[in-house]
Amino acid sequence: MSQYGQATADTLAARAGYSEHQTGLAMDIGNASGTCALQACFANTPAGQWAAKNCRDYGFIIRYPAGAEATTGYTYEPWHLRYVGKNVALDMSSTETLEDYFGLEAAPDYLQ
């Protein structure tokens, strides 16, 4: 990540000890072919379209939706799913963030 500088790197990947993956509630998905792996274009693949349409039925949300960078602190990640439970997932809109839903501060600075 040194090629981007720390400020940009922090919007692309969590620092050690701060990843949602460590909670056991988040996962990254992809296509068997690897097409658009960990890229925004994943949203346009069959797997990305299926996930966007159906993940809520299984209790998951796309954790970092498009256009929500100022709220989540991360760039759009259509491959990053977070388990929130079926009731919460179905109650949330497809563009709503977890921060908005629970009334949390936008993009908390985890380094403070």
Phi and psi in degrees as GROMACS dihedral restraints (atoms count N, CA, C in turn):
[ dihedral_restraints ]
;  ai    aj    ak    al  type     phi  dphi    fc
    3     4     5     6     1   -62.2    20    10
    4     5     6     7     1   -22.7    20    10
    6     7     8     9     1   -67.3    20    10
    7     8     9    10     1   -21.4    20    10
    9    10    11    12     1   -97.6    20    10
   10    11    12    13     1   -24.1    20    10
   12    13    14    15     1    90.1    20    10
   13    14    15    16     1   154.1    20    10
   15    16    17    18     1   -62.6    20    10
   16    17    18    19     1   -41.7    20    10
   18    19    20    21     1   -61.9    20    10
   19    20    21    22     1   -44.5    20    10
   21    22    23    24     1   -71.1    20    10
   22    23    24    25     1   -42.1    20    10
   24    25    26    27     1   -57.6    20    10
   25    26    27    28     1   -36.9    20    10
   27    28    29    30     1   -66.2    20    10
   28    29    30    31     1   -20.3    20    10
   30    31    32    33     1   -88.3    20    10
   31    32    33    34     1   -12.2    20    10
   33    34    35    36     1  -101.8    20    10
   34    35    36    37     1   -30.5    20    10
   36    37    38    39     1  -154.0    20    10
   37    38    39    40     1   143.8    20    10
   39    40    41    42     1   -73.7    20    10
   40    41    42    43     1   146.0    20    10
   42    43    44    45     1   -70.8    20    10
   43    44    45    46     1   158.5    20    10
   45    46    47    48     1   -53.8    20    10
   46    47    48    49     1   131.6    20    10
   48    49    50    51     1    91.5    20    10
   49    50    51    52     1    -4.0    20    10
   51    52    53    54     1  -123.6    20    10
   52    53    54    55     1     9.9    20    10
   54    55    56    57     1   -81.4    20    10
   55    56    57    58     1   139.8    20    10
   57    58    59    60     1   -63.4    20    10
   58    59    60    61     1   -24.1    20    10
   60    61    62    63     1   -61.3    20    10
   61    62    63    64     1   -29.2    20    10
   63    64    65    66     1   -68.5    20    10
   64    65    66    67     1   -17.9    20    10
   66    67    68    69     1   -78.1    20    10
   67    68    69    70     1   -18.0    20    10
   69    70    71    72     1    82.0    20    10
   70    71    72    73     1     4.7    20    10
   72    73    74    75     1  -105.5    20    10
   73    74    75    76     1    -1.5    20    10
   75    76    77    78     1  -126.2    20    10
   76    77    78    79     1   149.3    20    10
   78    79    80    81     1  -150.8    20    10
   79    80    81    82     1   154.9    20    10
   81    82    83    84     1  -103.7    20    10
   82    83    84    85     1   137.4    20    10
   84    85    86    87     1  -116.9    20    10
   85    86    87    88     1   166.7    20    10
   87    88    89    90     1  -162.1    20    10
   88    89    90    91     1  -175.0    20    10
   90    91    92    93     1   -94.5    20    10
   91    92    93    94     1   148.5    20    10
   93    94    95    96     1   -58.1    20    10
   94    95    96    97     1   -31.2    20    10
   96    97    98    99     1   -77.3    20    10
   97    98    99   100     1   -15.8    20    10
   99   100   101   102     1    83.2    20    10
  100   101   102   103     1     2.5    20    10
  102   103   104   105     1   -59.1    20    10
  103   104   105   106     1   128.0    20    10
  105   106   107   108     1    59.7    20    10
  106   107   108   109     1    30.4    20    10
  108   109   110   111     1   -60.0    20    10
  109   110   111   112     1   128.1    20    10
  111   112   113   114     1    54.0    20    10
  112   113   114   115     1    37.7    20    10
  114   115   116   117     1  -133.4    20    10
  115   116   117   118     1   153.9    20    10
  117   118   119   120     1   -58.8    20    10
  118   119   120   121     1   -29.8    20    10
  120   121   122   123     1   -64.7    20    10
  121   122   123   124     1   -12.1    20    10
  123   124   125   126     1   -55.1    20    10
  124   125   126   127     1   -32.3    20    10
  126   127   128   129     1   -59.4    20    10
  127   128   129   130     1   -26.5    20    10
  129   130   131   132     1   -92.7    20    10
  130   131   132   133     1    -0.6    20    10
  132   133   134   135     1   -85.1    20    10
  133   134   135   136     1   161.3    20    10
  135   136   137   138     1   -55.9    20    10
  136   137   138   139     1   -41.4    20    10
  138   139   140   141     1   -65.7    20    10
  139   140   141   142     1   -41.0    20    10
  141   142   143   144     1   -66.5    20    10
  142   143   144   145     1   -41.0    20    10
  144   145   146   147     1   -66.8    20    10
  145   146   147   148     1   -39.9    20    10
  147   148   149   150     1   -63.1    20    10
  148   149   150   151     1   -45.4    20    10
  150   151   152   153     1   -61.2    20    10
  151   152   153   154     1   -46.1    20    10
  153   154   155   156     1   -61.0    20    10
  154   155   156   157     1   -37.2    20    10
  156   157   158   159     1   -79.6    20    10
  157   158   159   160     1   -33.6    20    10
  159   160   161   162     1  -117.1    20    10
  160   161   162   163     1   -11.4    20    10
  162   163   164   165     1   -59.9    20    10
  163   164   165   166     1   -33.1    20    10
  165   166   167   168     1   -63.4    20    10
  166   167   168   169     1   -32.3    20    10
  168   169   170   171     1   -63.0    20    10
  169   170   171   172     1   -18.3    20    10
  171   172   173   174     1  -110.7    20    10
  172   173   174   175     1     7.8    20    10
  174   175   176   177     1    89.7    20    10
  175   176   177   178     1    14.5    20    10
  177   178   179   180     1  -111.3    20    10
  178   179   180   181     1   155.5    20    10
  180   181   182   183     1  -129.1    20    10
  181   182   183   184     1   157.3    20    10
  183   184   185   186     1   -79.1    20    10
  184   185   186   187     1   109.3    20    10
  186   187   188   189     1   -65.7    20    10
  187   188   189   190     1   -35.9    20    10
  189   190   191   192     1  -119.4    20    10
  190   191   192   193     1    80.4    20    10
  192   193   194   195     1   -71.4    20    10
  193   194   195   196     1   160.2    20    10
  195   196   197   198     1   -60.5    20    10
  196   197   198   199     1   137.7    20    10
  198   199   200   201     1    82.2    20    10
  199   200   201   202     1     1.5    20    10
  201   202   203   204     1  -108.9    20    10
  202   203   204   205     1    18.7    20    10
  204   205   206   207     1   -57.0    20    10
  205   206   207   208     1   -39.5    20    10
  207   208   209   210     1   -67.3    20    10
  208   209   210   211     1   -25.3    20    10
  210   211   212   213     1   -88.1    20    10
  211   212   213   214     1   -46.2    20    10
  213   214   215   216     1   -86.0    20    10
  214   215   216   217     1   -25.2    20    10
  216   217   218   219     1    85.6    20    10
  217   218   219   220     1     0.7    20    10
  219   220   221   222     1  -127.4    20    10
  220   221   222   223     1   152.3    20    10
  222   223   224   225     1   -68.8    20    10
  223   224   225   226     1   164.3    20    10
  225   226   227   228     1   -55.6    20    10
  226   227   228   229     1   126.5    20    10
  228   229   230   231     1  -133.3    20    10
  229   230   231   232     1    83.4    20    10
  231   232   233   234     1   -67.0    20    10
  232   233   234   235     1   -10.4    20    10
  234   235   236   237     1   -93.2    20    10
  235   236   237   238     1   -11.1    20    10
  237   238   239   240     1   -95.9    20    10
  238   239   240   241     1   108.2    20    10
  240   241   242   243     1  -105.3    20    10
  241   242   243   244     1   144.0    20    10
  243   244   245   246     1  -124.6    20    10
  244   245   246   247     1   130.9    20    10
  246   247   248   249     1   -80.4    20    10
  247   248   249   250     1   125.7    20    10
  249   250   251   252     1  -127.1    20    10
  250   251   252   253     1    -0.8    20    10
  252   253   254   255     1    94.9    20    10
  253   254   255   256     1   149.4    20    10
  255   256   257   258     1   -62.4    20    10
  256   257   258   259     1   -43.0    20    10
  258   259   260   261     1   -62.7    20    10
  259   260   261   262     1   -46.5    20    10
  261   262   263   264     1   -66.3    20    10
  262   263   264   265     1   -45.8    20    10
  264   265   266   267     1   -58.0    20    10
  265   266   267   268     1   -43.6    20    10
  267   268   269   270     1   -71.9    20    10
  268   269   270   271     1   -26.6    20    10
  270   271   272   273     1   -77.4    20    10
  271   272   273   274     1   -28.1    20    10
  273   274   275   276     1   -78.7    20    10
  274   275   276   277     1   146.6    20    10
  276   277   278   279     1   -78.1    20    10
  277   278   279   280     1   163.6    20    10
  279   280   281   282     1   -68.0    20    10
  280   281   282   283     1   -17.7    20    10
  282   283   284   285     1  -108.4    20    10
  283   284   285   286     1    -4.2    20    10
  285   286   287   288     1   -75.2    20    10
  286   287   288   289     1   142.9    20    10
  288   289   290   291     1   -95.2    20    10
  289   290   291   292     1   162.6    20    10
  291   292   293   294     1   -61.9    20    10
  292   293   294   295     1   -36.2    20    10
  294   295   296   297     1   -61.4    20    10
  295   296   297   298     1   -45.9    20    10
  297   298   299   300     1   -63.6    20    10
  298   299   300   301     1   -46.7    20    10
  300   301   302   303     1   -59.5    20    10
  301   302   303   304     1   -43.1    20    10
  303   304   305   306     1   -95.8    20    10
  304   305   306   307     1     4.3    20    10
  306   307   308   309     1    67.6    20    10
  307   308   309   310     1    35.6    20    10
  309   310   311   312     1   -89.7    20    10
  310   311   312   313     1   160.0    20    10
  312   313   314   315     1   -62.5    20    10
  313   314   315   316     1   149.0    20    10
  315   316   317   318     1   -72.0    20    10
  316   317   318   319     1   138.4    20    10
  318   319   320   321     1    34.4    20    10
  319   320   321   322     1    66.7    20    10
  321   322   323   324     1   -59.4    20    10
  322   323   324   325     1   142.6    20    10
  324   325   326   327     1   -84.7    20    10
  325   326   327   328     1   100.2    20    10
  327   328   329   330     1   -72.8    20    10
  328   329   330   331     1    -4.4    20    10
  330   331   332   333     1   -91.8    20    10
  331   332   333   334     1    -8.4    20    10
